Amino acid sequence: MTSNITLGRLARLGVAVVAAVAGTLVAVSPAQAAPTLPSTGIKPSAWVGTDSRDPNRAITSGDVRIGSWKDDQGRKHTGKAYLTYDVAAFRDATLYSVKAFVPEVAAADCSKRRMTEVWETTPEDHSPTWADQPIERNILPGPKSTECVGRYLSWDATDAVQHAIDRGDNTVTLAIRIAGDQEGNVAFGRTVSPQWATLGLQYNHTPDVPFEVTYAGQTCPAYVSGSTVEARARVVDKDGHAGLQTRWAFWPAAKPGQRTEVVQQGSWASQVSVPQALLVNNSKIAAAVRTEDGFAVSAWTPTCEFTYDNAAPAVAPTVSSDVYPEGWSSSGGTNVPGEFVFTANGVDDVVAFHYEGTGGLWGDIAADRPGGQAKITVTPQSWGYHSVSVSSTDRAGQRSPVRTYQFMVRETGPRLDRQARVDAGAATTFTLTANQPGAVAASYQLDNGPVTTVPLDADGTAPVTITVATVQPVFHDLTLWTTDGAGRKSGTVKATVFVNQAEPEIDVTPVEGIPGAERTITFTAARSDIASFTYQYNTPSSYGQEITLPAVNGTATATVAPGVAGWYEVTAFSTTTSGQRTGTAYEQFYVTSSAPEVTSAEYPENAVSGAPGKPGTFRLSVDGATDFIVNFEDRYYYPSAGPDGSAIIELTPTSAGEKTLIVSAILTTWESTPLREYRFTVAAGD
């Protein structure tokens, strides 16, 4: 009989296998390369050398001489080396091969056959010395090198390490020596490097049993659905994930002989599809999974039985509410709780309901029994149109069509008789009218201040008296609600309180004027407790500094003389005797520019002079000019103005008769002046 693990190894060797094994269909996913055993090398956790001449000394540095040798004084020494390795990490592994590599660095006489031996010793709890040597129990096979000095000598330490693991020891100690019959012969002495001695292991840990096993995202027992059902599991192997695979088994729960196995190559996660042939509606499927690494297999997971249900509820649930009946007639009210009942509408495997609705309503609730009902309580926080959409969910997580239930919520929050506009520092009373059935008291709160509660009159009204202490900020929140005899609150209404900003009045006279003409600015207070006015005079090209004037009988004046044509702005606020700043008022006025002045010695205005072809010099000037626009004999000229707002232009008449020079200027404010028409007559020539 071919075993499953054999088939797994065939698959890893590149063979895709589909075979019947003892009545079991085995399906193997695409193959991968043959597995290799994990291997590692470990250095000694401790080592010592010994010397018969110094029997209590432990040599722990440098190279170590083994066998016998003579020192410079001719005295004979004999030594051994002891290597201790930490093998605790392999106590739960299967050892396939362990090699002890002990590099040589010198030999006394290469003509002599190597007599180096490695022995397994008894466990000791102290460092060996020549005077206190551990018992040498078993000699290790090896080495086979014919080199004089062997850098890569190795001995088979598999049994020695296995013996230590079987005893429950965390370490194994190996003795390096010269064979007993030649140990005293200096010709056979050798030198080794214990610090570079390595224990090379080939081993394998049995993979862990798969965990976090799910079918269609659910743990067992479960109801699953979908055109495909994905089985997933996490897999772990202490040796890593190279060559790892999972073996899934599926069968009809009532027919274990019809078992199908699927092998999936993978690393830390495994995912396969449940065979389509098993996905029959309302059928119960059994499944299990184990992990394989090509050398060992984990135990199977406990058998999971799940039911495949691919028929979603065909009808939507029913929705009803006594407090909020469906339709367009207002009922209930803001902050009035109402119970809603969902039923499965005759679908016997409905186990839950999902609902979503107005105002962020969202959730899932279990049915009281399969095919039963559930109830939720909704407390609307706003009035008007509301809806709740509900679907039912069966045991496999499939949802029904959606039922949308629409209803109207009555406004229960109170209202005020007018817009909430107040003067700072003055108590203002408004009238609140209740909308809540059975309301007996009204409550209100200004910003985050204390709550004031007053009883309602028989007509359902109550006074709301508020005082805003300061002019600024402009806006405040006024929160209002009512309470009925049972202590239930109505809907909450927020009104915006607007504080009269008491901006000063700004008056500029005269209304019209030319550059250089004085204007008087008068500031008049809107309150009786104004101590000063602060204004800013902004020209068309710059912003002025703030200037503060004392208020005398609620007024103050300032005089300005605008220098150029354009729009000017005055802003002003007032300050009360208590230091409060009022709102800011704005006023604009316009300065009209005069037309440019034009003079000429050669061609005086309204005179006959000059002659055709005789040039004339014309001087153009107006305060604040940057450029001029000149039209003469249907030709345009654009002389630039100097710092004093003037320019000189030379023009030559081409014919005799009456001429008109039309001039305008562009000011520093980007304004254009009115046109200046300069007329003169060119005399006829001789």
C-alpha positions as CSV (number, residue, x, y, z in Angstrom):
1,M,0.0,0.0,0.0
2,T,1.3,3.5,-0.9
3,S,1.2,5.8,2.1
4,N,0.1,9.4,2.0
5,I,3.5,10.6,3.1
6,T,5.1,8.6,0.3
7,L,2.8,10.3,-2.2
8,G,3.8,13.7,-0.6
9,R,7.4,12.8,-1.2
10,L,6.7,11.8,-4.8
11,A,5.0,15.2,-5.3
12,R,8.0,17.0,-3.9
13,L,10.2,15.1,-6.4
14,G,8.2,16.6,-9.2
15,V,5.3,14.1,-9.6
16,A,1.7,15.3,-9.6
17,V,-0.3,12.5,-8.0
18,V,-4.0,11.6,-8.2
19,A,-4.5,8.2,-6.9
20,A,-7.1,6.0,-5.0
21,V,-5.6,5.0,-1.7
22,A,-7.7,2.5,0.3
23,G,-10.9,3.9,-1.0
24,T,-9.6,7.5,-0.6
25,L,-9.2,9.9,-3.5
26,V,-5.9,11.8,-3.1
27,A,-5.3,15.0,-5.1
28,V,-1.9,16.6,-5.0
29,S,-1.3,20.2,-6.2
30,P,1.6,21.0,-8.5
31,A,4.8,19.4,-7.3
32,Q,7.9,21.2,-6.0
33,A,11.6,20.1,-5.6
34,A,12.5,17.3,-3.2
35,P,12.8,18.5,0.4
36,T,16.1,18.9,2.2
37,L,16.8,18.4,5.9
38,P,17.5,21.5,8.0
39,S,21.1,21.8,9.0
40,T,23.2,24.0,11.3
41,G,26.6,24.3,12.9
42,I,27.1,25.2,16.5
43,K,30.3,26.3,18.2
44,P,31.2,25.0,21.8
45,S,29.4,26.8,24.5
46,A,32.5,26.1,26.6
47,W,35.8,24.3,26.1
48,V,39.0,23.6,28.2
49,G,42.4,22.0,27.7
50,T,44.2,20.0,30.4
51,D,47.8,19.4,31.3
52,S,49.2,16.6,33.5
53,R,52.0,18.9,34.6
54,D,49.4,21.3,36.0
55,P,46.6,18.9,36.9
56,N,44.2,21.4,38.5
57,R,44.4,24.0,35.7
58,A,41.8,24.5,33.0
59,I,43.2,26.0,29.8
60,T,40.6,28.2,28.2
61,S,42.4,30.2,25.5
62,G,44.6,29.5,22.4
63,D,45.2,26.1,20.8
64,V,45.3,22.9,22.9
65,R,47.9,20.2,22.7
66,I,46.6,16.6,23.1
67,G,48.7,13.5,23.8
68,S,52.2,14.0,25.0
69,W,55.0,16.6,24.4
70,K,58.1,17.9,26.1
71,D,58.7,21.5,27.2
72,D,61.9,23.5,26.8
73,Q,63.3,22.0,30.0
74,G,62.7,18.5,28.7
75,R,59.8,17.8,31.0
76,K,57.0,15.6,29.7
77,H,53.4,16.8,29.5
78,T,50.2,15.0,28.6
79,G,46.9,16.7,27.7
80,K,43.3,16.4,26.6
81,A,40.6,18.8,25.3
82,Y,37.0,18.9,26.3
83,L,34.3,20.5,24.1
84,T,30.8,21.2,25.5
85,Y,27.9,22.0,23.2
86,D,24.4,23.3,24.0
87,V,21.9,20.9,22.3
88,A,18.7,21.9,24.1
89,A,17.2,23.4,20.9
90,F,17.2,19.9,19.4
91,R,15.5,18.0,22.3
92,D,12.2,17.8,20.4
93,A,13.8,17.2,17.0
94,T,14.7,14.0,15.1
95,L,18.4,13.8,14.6
96,Y,19.5,12.4,11.2
97,S,23.2,13.2,11.4
98,V,25.6,14.9,13.8
99,K,29.3,15.5,12.9
100,A,31.9,16.7,15.3
101,F,34.5,18.8,13.3
102,V,37.8,19.3,15.2
103,P,40.4,21.2,13.2
104,E,44.1,20.2,13.7
105,V,46.8,22.9,13.5
106,A,50.0,20.8,14.2
107,A,51.3,17.3,14.4
108,A,54.5,16.0,16.2
109,D,55.4,13.5,13.5
110,C,53.5,13.2,10.3
111,S,55.1,9.8,9.6
112,K,53.1,8.4,12.5
113,R,49.6,7.3,12.0
114,R,47.0,9.7,13.5
115,M,45.8,8.3,16.8
116,T,43.3,11.1,17.7
117,E,40.1,10.0,19.3
118,V,36.8,11.7,20.3
119,W,34.8,10.3,23.2
120,E,31.4,10.8,24.6
121,T,31.7,11.6,28.3
122,T,29.5,11.4,31.3
123,P,27.7,14.6,32.2
124,E,29.5,16.8,34.7
125,D,28.4,20.0,36.5
126,H,32.0,21.5,36.6
127,S,34.8,22.2,34.2
128,P,37.1,19.2,33.6
129,T,40.8,19.3,34.7
130,W,43.5,16.6,34.4
131,A,42.9,15.8,38.1
132,D,39.1,15.6,37.7
133,Q,38.3,14.1,34.3
134,P,34.8,13.0,33.3
135,I,34.3,9.3,32.4
136,E,34.8,8.5,28.7
137,R,31.9,6.3,27.8
138,N,31.7,5.8,24.1
139,I,34.3,6.4,21.3
140,L,33.0,8.2,18.3
141,P,33.6,6.7,14.8
142,G,36.2,8.6,12.7
143,P,38.1,10.2,11.3
144,K,39.1,9.0,7.9
145,S,41.5,11.7,6.8
146,T,45.0,10.8,5.5
147,E,46.3,14.4,5.7
148,C,49.3,15.1,8.0
149,V,47.4,18.0,9.6
150,G,43.6,17.7,9.1
151,R,41.8,21.0,9.0
152,Y,38.4,19.3,8.5
153,L,38.5,16.2,10.6
154,S,35.1,14.9,11.6
155,W,33.7,12.2,13.8
156,D,30.1,10.8,13.9
157,A,28.5,12.3,17.0
158,T,24.9,11.3,16.3
159,D,24.7,8.8,19.1
160,A,26.5,10.9,21.6
161,V,24.1,13.9,21.1
162,Q,21.1,11.5,21.0
163,H,22.2,10.0,24.3
164,A,22.3,13.4,25.9
165,I,18.9,14.3,24.6
166,D,17.4,11.0,25.7
167,R,18.8,11.7,29.2
168,G,17.1,15.1,29.2
169,D,20.5,16.9,29.3
170,N,20.8,20.3,27.7
171,T,24.5,19.8,26.8
172,V,26.9,17.1,25.6
173,T,30.7,17.1,26.3
174,L,33.2,15.4,24.0
175,A,36.8,14.5,25.0
176,I,39.6,14.9,22.4
177,R,42.6,12.7,23.2
178,I,45.3,10.5,21.8
179,A,44.5,6.7,21.9
180,G,45.5,5.2,25.2
181,D,48.3,3.0,24.0
182,Q,50.1,5.9,22.4
183,E,49.0,8.7,24.7
184,G,52.4,8.8,26.4
185,N,54.4,8.7,23.1
186,V,55.4,12.3,22.1
187,A,55.6,11.2,18.5
188,F,51.9,10.9,18.3
189,G,51.1,14.3,19.9
190,R,48.8,16.7,18.1
191,T,47.5,20.3,18.5
192,V,43.8,21.2,17.9
193,S,41.8,24.5,17.8
194,P,38.8,23.8,20.1
195,Q,37.5,27.3,19.7
196,W,36.8,26.5,16.0
197,A,35.5,23.0,16.6
198,T,31.9,22.8,15.2
199,L,29.1,20.4,15.8
200,G,27.2,20.0,12.4
201,L,23.7,18.7,12.7
202,Q,21.1,17.5,10.3
203,Y,17.7,17.3,12.0
204,N,14.0,17.8,11.6
205,H,11.2,19.0,13.9
206,T,7.7,17.7,13.4
207,P,5.5,20.5,12.0
208,D,2.9,22.0,14.4
209,V,-0.7,21.1,14.0
210,P,-2.4,23.8,11.8
211,F,-4.3,26.5,13.6
212,E,-6.7,29.3,12.9
213,V,-8.6,27.0,10.7
214,T,-11.6,28.5,9.0
215,Y,-14.1,27.5,6.3
216,A,-15.5,30.5,4.4
217,G,-14.1,32.6,7.1
218,Q,-15.8,30.8,9.9
219,T,-14.8,28.4,12.6
220,C,-16.6,25.2,13.3
221,P,-19.4,24.5,13.7
222,A,-20.6,26.7,10.9
223,Y,-23.0,27.4,8.1
224,V,-21.2,28.4,4.9
225,S,-22.3,29.6,1.4
226,G,-20.9,30.9,-1.9
227,S,-20.1,29.5,-5.3
228,T,-16.8,28.5,-3.8
229,V,-15.8,27.8,-0.2
230,E,-12.3,28.6,0.8
231,A,-10.6,26.6,3.6
232,R,-7.7,28.4,5.3
233,A,-5.2,27.6,8.0
234,R,-2.0,28.9,9.5
235,V,0.9,26.5,9.5
236,V,4.1,26.6,11.6
237,D,7.3,24.6,11.4
238,K,10.2,25.4,13.8
239,D,12.6,24.6,10.9
240,G,11.1,27.2,8.6
241,H,8.7,27.0,5.7
242,A,11.0,25.5,3.0
243,G,9.3,22.4,1.6
244,L,6.3,22.7,3.8
245,Q,2.8,21.6,2.7
246,T,-0.6,21.1,4.1
247,R,-2.9,18.1,3.5
248,W,-6.6,18.8,3.6
249,A,-9.2,16.1,3.9
250,F,-12.9,16.6,3.0
251,W,-15.8,14.1,3.0
252,P,-19.5,14.0,3.3
253,A,-20.1,13.9,7.1
254,A,-22.3,10.8,6.8
255,K,-19.9,9.0,4.4
256,P,-16.3,9.1,5.7
257,G,-15.3,6.5,3.1
258,Q,-15.8,9.2,0.3
259,R,-12.8,11.1,1.5
260,T,-11.0,13.6,-0.8
261,E,-7.5,14.9,0.1
262,V,-5.9,17.9,-1.4
263,V,-2.2,18.7,-0.8
264,Q,-1.2,22.4,-1.1
265,Q,2.3,23.6,-1.2
266,G,2.7,26.7,1.1
267,S,4.6,28.6,3.6
268,W,2.9,30.1,6.6
269,A,-0.7,30.2,5.3
270,S,-2.6,27.5,3.4
271,Q,-5.7,28.1,1.3
272,V,-7.7,25.6,-0.8
273,S,-11.2,25.3,-2.2
274,V,-13.6,22.7,-0.8
275,P,-14.2,20.3,-3.7
276,Q,-17.2,21.5,-5.8
277,A,-18.7,18.0,-5.8
278,L,-19.3,18.3,-2.0
279,L,-21.1,21.7,-2.3
280,V,-24.7,20.5,-2.3
281,N,-27.2,22.7,-0.7
282,N,-28.1,21.8,2.9
283,S,-25.3,19.1,2.9
284,K,-23.0,18.6,5.9
285,I,-19.3,18.4,5.1
286,A,-16.5,17.1,7.4
287,A,-12.9,18.4,7.1
288,A,-9.5,18.2,8.7
289,V,-6.0,19.3,7.9
290,R,-2.4,18.5,8.8
291,T,1.1,19.8,8.1
292,E,3.8,17.9,6.3
293,D,7.5,18.8,5.6
294,G,8.6,15.7,3.6
295,F,10.1,14.0,6.6
296,A,7.4,14.2,9.3
297,V,3.7,15.0,9.6
298,S,1.7,16.8,12.3
299,A,-1.4,15.3,13.9
300,W,-4.7,16.1,12.1
301,T,-6.8,18.9,13.4
302,P,-10.0,17.9,15.1
303,T,-12.7,17.1,12.5
304,C,-14.8,20.1,11.6
305,E,-18.4,19.6,10.4
306,F,-20.0,22.5,8.6
307,T,-23.2,22.8,6.6
308,Y,-23.3,24.2,3.1
309,D,-26.3,26.5,2.6
310,N,-26.4,28.4,-0.7
311,A,-30.0,29.6,-0.6
312,A,-30.3,33.2,0.7
313,P,-33.6,34.2,2.3
314,A,-36.0,34.9,-0.6
315,V,-38.1,37.5,1.0
316,A,-37.4,40.7,2.9
317,P,-38.2,40.9,6.6
318,T,-41.2,42.7,7.9
319,V,-40.9,46.0,9.9
320,S,-43.4,47.6,12.1
321,S,-43.7,50.2,14.9
322,D,-46.6,51.4,17.0
323,V,-45.0,54.7,17.9
324,Y,-43.8,55.4,14.4
325,P,-46.2,53.9,11.9
326,E,-45.2,53.8,8.3
327,G,-46.4,56.7,6.1
328,W,-46.4,60.5,5.8
329,S,-48.3,61.4,8.9
330,S,-46.1,62.9,11.6
331,S,-45.9,60.8,14.8
332,G,-43.8,60.3,17.9
333,G,-41.3,63.2,18.0
334,T,-37.8,64.3,18.3
335,N,-36.2,62.6,21.4
336,V,-39.2,60.3,21.7
337,P,-38.2,56.6,21.7
338,G,-40.1,54.1,19.6
339,E,-39.8,50.3,19.3
340,F,-39.3,48.7,15.9
341,V,-40.1,45.0,15.3
342,F,-38.3,42.9,12.6
343,T,-39.6,39.5,11.7
344,A,-38.2,36.8,9.5
345,N,-41.3,36.8,7.3
346,G,-41.6,33.1,7.3
347,V,-38.0,32.2,6.5
348,D,-37.1,29.6,9.1
349,D,-33.2,29.9,9.0
350,V,-33.0,33.6,9.7
351,V,-30.8,34.2,12.7
352,A,-30.2,38.0,12.6
353,F,-31.1,41.3,11.0
354,H,-29.0,44.1,9.7
355,Y,-30.5,47.6,9.8
356,E,-29.4,51.1,8.6
357,G,-31.3,54.4,8.8
358,T,-31.5,58.1,9.2
359,G,-29.2,59.9,11.6
360,G,-26.4,57.2,11.5
361,L,-28.7,54.4,12.6
362,W,-26.7,51.2,11.9
363,G,-26.3,47.8,13.5
364,D,-27.0,44.0,13.6
365,I,-29.2,42.2,16.0
366,A,-29.8,38.5,16.6
367,A,-33.2,37.0,16.2
368,D,-34.8,35.6,19.3
369,R,-34.8,32.2,17.6
370,P,-34.2,30.8,14.1
371,G,-36.9,32.2,11.9
372,G,-38.0,34.5,14.8
373,Q,-37.9,38.3,15.4
374,A,-35.9,41.1,16.9
375,K,-36.7,44.5,18.4
376,I,-34.7,47.7,18.5
377,T,-35.5,51.1,20.0
378,V,-35.0,54.2,17.9
379,T,-34.9,57.7,19.4
380,P,-35.0,60.3,16.5
381,Q,-32.9,63.4,17.1
382,S,-34.4,65.4,14.3
383,W,-37.9,65.9,12.9
384,G,-39.2,65.2,9.4
385,Y,-38.6,62.3,7.1
386,H,-36.9,59.2,8.4
387,S,-36.3,55.7,7.2
388,V,-34.9,52.4,8.3
389,S,-33.7,49.7,5.8
390,V,-33.7,46.1,7.1
391,S,-32.4,42.8,5.7
392,S,-32.4,39.4,7.3
393,T,-29.4,37.2,7.6
394,D,-29.5,33.4,7.5
395,R,-27.1,30.9,9.3
396,A,-24.7,31.1,6.4
397,G,-24.4,34.8,6.5
398,Q,-26.5,35.4,3.4
399,R,-28.8,38.4,3.3
400,S,-32.3,38.8,2.1
401,P,-33.7,41.6,-0.1
402,V,-33.9,44.9,1.7
403,R,-37.2,46.3,3.3
404,T,-37.2,50.1,3.5
405,Y,-39.6,51.5,6.1
406,Q,-40.4,55.2,5.9
407,F,-42.0,57.4,8.6
408,M,-42.3,61.0,9.6
409,V,-41.2,62.4,13.0
410,R,-43.0,65.2,14.6
411,E,-41.0,68.3,15.8
412,T,-41.2,68.5,19.5
413,G,-38.6,71.2,20.1
414,P,-39.9,74.7,21.1
415,R,-39.8,77.9,19.0
416,L,-39.1,81.5,19.7
417,D,-41.5,84.4,18.8
418,R,-38.8,86.3,16.9
419,Q,-35.2,86.6,15.8
420,A,-32.9,86.6,18.8
421,R,-31.2,90.0,18.4
422,V,-30.0,91.7,21.6
423,D,-28.1,94.8,22.9
424,A,-25.0,94.0,24.9
425,G,-25.6,94.5,28.6
426,A,-29.3,94.7,28.4
427,A,-31.7,91.9,29.5
428,T,-33.9,90.8,26.5
429,T,-37.0,88.6,26.9
430,F,-38.4,86.3,24.2
431,T,-41.4,84.1,24.2
432,L,-40.9,80.3,23.9
433,T,-43.8,78.2,22.6
434,A,-43.8,74.5,23.3
435,N,-44.4,71.8,20.7
436,Q,-44.0,68.8,22.9
437,P,-47.3,67.1,23.9
438,G,-47.7,67.3,27.7
439,A,-44.8,69.8,28.1
440,V,-44.8,71.4,31.6
441,A,-41.4,73.3,31.7
442,A,-39.0,75.0,29.4
443,S,-35.2,75.1,29.7
444,Y,-32.7,77.2,28.0
445,Q,-28.9,77.7,28.0
446,L,-26.8,80.5,26.6
447,D,-23.5,79.2,25.2
448,N,-22.1,76.9,27.9
449,G,-23.6,78.8,30.7
450,P,-26.0,77.6,33.4
451,V,-29.4,76.0,32.4
452,T,-32.4,78.0,33.3
453,T,-35.8,76.2,33.7
454,V,-39.1,77.9,34.0
455,P,-42.7,76.6,34.1
456,L,-44.9,76.8,31.0
457,D,-48.0,78.9,31.2
458,A,-51.4,77.4,30.5
459,D,-51.1,78.4,26.9
460,G,-47.8,76.4,26.5
461,T,-45.5,79.5,26.5
462,A,-42.8,80.7,28.8
463,P,-40.5,83.7,29.0
464,V,-36.8,83.3,27.9
465,T,-34.7,86.2,29.3
466,I,-31.1,86.4,28.4
467,T,-28.3,89.0,28.9
468,V,-25.2,89.1,26.8
469,A,-22.6,91.1,28.7
470,T,-20.3,92.2,25.9
471,V,-20.6,93.5,22.4
472,Q,-18.3,90.9,21.0
473,P,-18.4,88.1,19.9
474,V,-21.2,88.9,17.5
475,F,-22.9,85.4,17.7
476,H,-23.9,83.2,20.6
477,D,-25.7,79.9,20.8
478,L,-29.1,79.7,22.6
479,T,-30.2,76.1,23.3
480,L,-33.9,75.4,24.2
481,W,-36.0,72.4,25.0
482,T,-39.1,71.4,27.0
483,T,-39.8,68.6,29.4
484,D,-43.1,66.8,30.0
485,G,-44.6,65.6,33.2
486,A,-42.7,62.3,33.0
487,G,-39.4,64.1,32.7
488,R,-38.9,63.3,29.0
489,K,-37.1,65.9,27.0
490,S,-38.3,67.3,23.8
491,G,-36.2,67.8,20.8
492,T,-33.4,70.4,21.3
493,V,-33.6,73.6,19.3
494,K,-30.6,75.9,18.7
495,A,-31.1,79.6,18.0
496,T,-28.4,82.0,17.0
497,V,-28.3,85.1,19.2
498,F,-27.0,88.2,17.3
499,V,-25.5,91.0,19.4
500,N,-26.1,94.5,18.1
501,Q,-22.5,95.7,17.4
502,A,-23.2,99.4,18.1
503,E,-21.0,100.5,15.2
504,P,-20.5,104.3,15.2
505,E,-21.9,106.4,12.4
506,I,-19.4,108.0,10.0
507,D,-20.3,111.1,8.0
508,V,-18.0,112.8,5.5
509,T,-18.6,116.4,4.3
510,P,-18.6,117.8,1.7
511,V,-19.8,114.8,-0.3
512,E,-17.9,115.9,-3.4
513,G,-14.6,117.7,-3.8
514,I,-11.4,117.9,-5.8
515,P,-7.9,117.0,-4.7
516,G,-6.6,119.2,-1.9
517,A,-10.1,120.2,-0.7
518,E,-10.6,119.6,3.0
519,R,-13.2,117.0,4.2
520,T,-14.6,116.8,7.7
521,I,-15.2,113.3,9.1
522,T,-17.7,113.2,12.0
523,F,-18.0,110.1,14.2
524,T,-21.3,109.6,16.2
525,A,-21.7,107.0,18.9
526,A,-24.5,104.4,18.8
527,R,-24.4,104.0,22.6
528,S,-24.4,106.5,25.5
529,D,-21.3,105.0,27.2
530,I,-18.7,105.6,24.4
531,A,-15.4,107.0,25.6
532,S,-13.5,107.2,22.3
533,F,-13.4,106.5,18.6
534,T,-10.6,104.8,16.7
535,Y,-10.5,105.4,13.0
536,Q,-8.3,104.5,10.0
537,Y,-8.1,106.8,7.0
538,N,-7.2,104.7,3.9
539,T,-6.1,106.5,0.7
540,P,-6.4,104.8,-2.8
541,S,-2.8,103.7,-2.6
542,S,-2.1,103.0,1.1
543,Y,-3.6,102.1,4.5
544,G,-3.4,104.7,7.3
545,Q,-2.5,104.3,10.9
546,E,-5.2,103.9,13.6
547,I,-5.9,107.2,15.3
548,T,-8.0,107.4,18.5
549,L,-10.1,110.5,19.4
550,P,-11.9,111.1,22.6
551,A,-15.7,111.2,22.4
552,V,-17.3,114.5,23.5
553,N,-21.0,114.2,24.0
554,G,-20.9,111.1,21.9
555,T,-19.1,112.6,18.9
556,A,-15.7,113.4,17.5
557,T,-14.4,114.9,14.3
558,A,-11.3,114.7,12.1
559,T,-10.2,116.8,9.1
560,V,-8.4,115.3,6.0
561,A,-7.3,116.8,2.7
562,P,-7.3,114.1,0.0
563,G,-4.3,114.6,-2.3
564,V,-5.3,112.7,-5.5
565,A,-8.5,111.6,-7.1
566,G,-10.0,108.2,-6.3
567,W,-11.9,106.2,-3.7
568,Y,-11.0,106.8,0.0
569,E,-12.2,104.7,2.9
570,V,-12.7,105.5,6.6
571,T,-13.2,102.7,9.1
572,A,-14.0,103.3,12.8
573,F,-14.9,101.5,15.9
574,S,-15.8,102.9,19.3
575,T,-14.7,101.9,22.8
576,T,-17.0,102.0,25.8
577,T,-16.1,103.4,29.2
578,S,-15.7,99.8,30.4
579,G,-13.2,99.0,27.7
580,Q,-15.5,97.1,25.3
581,R,-14.8,97.5,21.6
582,T,-17.9,97.9,19.4
583,G,-18.2,96.7,15.8
584,T,-16.5,98.5,13.0
585,A,-18.2,100.9,10.6
586,Y,-17.1,101.6,7.0
587,E,-17.6,104.7,4.9
588,Q,-16.2,105.5,1.4
589,F,-16.0,108.8,-0.5
590,Y,-14.7,109.8,-3.9
591,V,-12.4,112.6,-4.8
592,T,-13.0,114.0,-8.3
593,S,-9.9,114.8,-10.3
594,S,-9.6,118.1,-12.3
595,A,-8.8,118.1,-16.0
596,P,-5.1,118.6,-16.9
597,E,-3.8,122.1,-17.4
598,V,-2.3,122.9,-20.9
599,T,-0.1,125.9,-21.8
600,S,2.0,126.9,-24.8
601,A,4.0,130.0,-25.7
602,E,4.0,129.3,-29.4
603,Y,0.3,128.4,-29.6
604,P,-1.6,130.2,-26.9
605,E,-5.2,129.0,-26.2
606,N,-7.9,130.7,-28.2
607,A,-5.4,132.7,-30.3
608,V,-4.1,132.8,-33.9
609,S,-0.4,132.1,-34.0
610,G,2.3,130.1,-35.6
611,A,2.2,128.5,-39.0
612,P,2.0,125.1,-40.6
613,G,5.2,123.2,-40.0
614,K,6.2,125.4,-37.1
615,P,6.7,123.3,-33.9
616,G,5.2,124.3,-30.6
617,T,5.9,123.3,-27.0
618,F,3.0,122.4,-24.8
619,R,3.2,121.9,-21.0
620,L,0.7,119.4,-19.5
621,S,0.2,119.2,-15.7
622,V,-2.2,117.8,-13.1
623,D,-1.5,116.6,-9.5
624,G,-0.8,112.9,-9.2
625,A,-0.3,112.3,-12.9
626,T,1.9,109.4,-14.0
627,D,1.1,109.5,-17.8
628,F,-0.8,111.7,-20.3
629,I,-2.9,110.7,-23.3
630,V,-2.7,113.4,-26.1
631,N,-4.8,113.4,-29.3
632,F,-3.7,116.0,-31.9
633,E,-4.6,116.0,-35.6
634,D,-6.0,112.4,-35.1
635,R,-2.7,111.1,-33.7
636,Y,-2.1,109.9,-30.2
637,Y,0.9,110.6,-28.0
638,Y,1.7,109.2,-24.5
639,P,4.2,111.4,-22.7
640,S,5.1,110.4,-19.1
641,A,4.8,112.8,-16.2
642,G,7.5,113.8,-13.9
643,P,7.4,113.7,-10.1
644,D,5.5,117.1,-10.1
645,G,2.8,115.6,-12.3
646,S,3.8,117.6,-15.5
647,A,5.1,116.7,-18.9
648,I,6.4,118.7,-22.0
649,I,5.4,117.6,-25.5
650,E,6.4,119.2,-28.8
651,L,3.7,119.2,-31.6
652,T,4.0,120.5,-35.1
653,P,0.7,121.5,-36.9
654,T,0.6,120.3,-40.5
655,S,-2.1,122.7,-41.8
656,A,-3.5,126.1,-41.0
657,G,-6.9,126.6,-39.3
658,E,-8.6,125.8,-35.9
659,K,-6.9,123.0,-33.9
660,T,-8.0,121.1,-30.8
661,L,-5.6,119.4,-28.5
662,I,-7.4,116.8,-26.4
663,V,-5.6,115.7,-23.1
664,S,-6.3,113.3,-20.2
665,A,-4.1,111.9,-17.5
666,I,-3.6,108.6,-15.7
667,L,-3.2,109.2,-12.0
668,T,-1.2,107.3,-9.4
669,T,-4.5,105.8,-8.2
670,W,-5.1,104.3,-11.7
671,E,-7.9,106.8,-12.1
672,S,-8.4,108.7,-15.4
673,T,-8.9,112.5,-15.3
674,P,-11.7,114.3,-17.3
675,L,-10.7,115.4,-20.8
676,R,-9.2,118.8,-21.4
677,E,-9.8,120.4,-24.8
678,Y,-7.3,123.0,-25.7
679,R,-8.2,125.1,-28.8
680,F,-6.0,127.4,-30.9
681,T,-5.8,128.6,-34.5
682,V,-2.8,128.1,-36.8
683,A,-2.1,131.1,-39.0
684,A,-1.7,130.7,-42.7
685,G,1.8,130.8,-44.0
686,D,3.4,133.7,-46.0
